[in-house]
Amino acid sequence: MPASAALEAQLIAVLEERFRDSSGDMLIPPPVFRAMQAEVVALDLDAGTLTIRFPVLREQLNPFGNMQGGMVAAMIDNTLGPLSMAVAPPNFTRRFEVKYRRPVHPGLEHVRVTGRFLERRGRQLVFSATVADGEGRELVSARSIHWIIDSE
């Protein structure tokens, strides 16, 4: 089994265990994760980090030939979503801010999105993400505030 498949299996196992009471109703991984051809390349739940590799697909390009900004945001969401599920109680995204620095263009072939869990303040969770090219240059950054679902 390739390393990425083993890491994905590990992440799926963690999520299924954490959500075992409702995992039958959940799509783990979600179809959009597969449609975007996501590949888990690094996972460190103790450090609160997850890195996923995404190809730059022709069907995701805007009229200028760069990746549509919403698709870049979807890559980030497909990284922070599973990370948030793995490191925190059930939660949802409350605020999501993306800063585009350089275009994601098809010449890159793929990019890596690294999500980081930064802190918990009561019911609030803070995450960051970076989108980098194969050379490690930052193309996009994001900050996401999640809210823990009140179980009462």
Secondary structure as GFF3:
##gff-version 3
##sequence-region A 1 152
A	DSSP	alpha_helix	3	18	.	.	.	ID=ss1
A	DSSP	three_ten_helix	23	25	.	.	.	ID=ss2
A	DSSP	alpha_helix	31	35	.	.	.	ID=ss3
A	DSSP	beta_strand	39	44	.	.	.	ID=ss4
A	DSSP	beta_strand	49	55	.	.	.	ID=ss5
A	DSSP	three_ten_helix	58	60	.	.	.	ID=ss6
A	DSSP	alpha_helix	69	87	.	.	.	ID=ss7
A	DSSP	beta_strand	91	100	.	.	.	ID=ss8
A	DSSP	three_ten_helix	106	108	.	.	.	ID=ss9
A	DSSP	beta_strand	110	121	.	.	.	ID=ss10
A	DSSP	beta_strand	124	132	.	.	.	ID=ss11
A	DSSP	beta_strand	138	148	.	.	.	ID=ss12
###
